[in-house]
Amino acid sequence: IARGDKGPEPVDELGVTLRIPIRNYANESNYQYGIRAGAKRVFGLFQKHGVPTTVTAAAMAIENAPELAEMIRAGNHETCSHGWRWIHQFSYDEARETEFIAKAVKSIEATTGTRPYGWLSRYLHTERTRRLLVEAGFEYHMDDFSDDVPRWDLVETKEGQKPIVIVPYALDTNDMKFWTAPAYTPQQWLDYAIATFDQLYAESEQEPKMMSLGLHLRIIGRPGRIGALEAFIKHIQAHSDVWCATRLDI
């Protein structure tokens, strides 16, 4: 509400969903936790273990938290655009969606020093999104849950067919489970993440596999959960032939 949204963010660890246009100060503070406390733990852990990451960020969120931009730059992390601001783009016409993408590129480049080359929408996108991303110079698209390996896609543009890499995402290993299922414990999340890795690692004897681990500073950055992330990192780093990479590097 304070930044122009029509309603308060419905995703909340407290499970309080308001359908009226008033500020939910308690939930705003839930999100601020990621900036004030969670970020130091999460980025500190990646630095400790030498893990590069892809930060999927709404451009305006980074504008409003320049200290996060500094952590991204200091850790040589990649920033993938999660849109210009945290709103749905699926109802946009082509001109408005093109502008939305361009604003995200300009903003992220200004705050982090590097333009984004990857894109992840807020849940839904249009039938033209991938084409517009190619025309805007993007290298990969994350809005896909269909595989455990990246793949090429050819997109019809005004200048003919052009390629873009589809780097699939995964929701089952995402730490958002802690917010959507309040009884979910860090140990359960860790067990599932390790089971996912172990299965893909075994399959990788035949062909390369890729695992995604979606994290949020305000969620995994809590003191009772951060240990599960470190345990997972230690588990994968104990194996040979494992590449911890940004999506752009892939």
CORPETA-V45443 format. One line per field, one symbol per residue. burial: + if it has 16 or more other C-alpha atoms within 10 Angstrom, else -. A space follows every 10 residues. Layout:
burial: ???
//
This chain:
burial: -------++- --+------- ---+--+--- +-+++--+++ +++-++---- ++++++++++ +++----++- +++-+-++++ ++++++--++ ------++-+ +++++-++-- ++--++++++ ++--++-+++ +++++--+++ +++----+-+ ----+----- --++++++++ --++++++-- -----+--++ --++-++--+ +-------++ ++-+++++++ ++--++++++ -++--+---- ---+-+++--
//
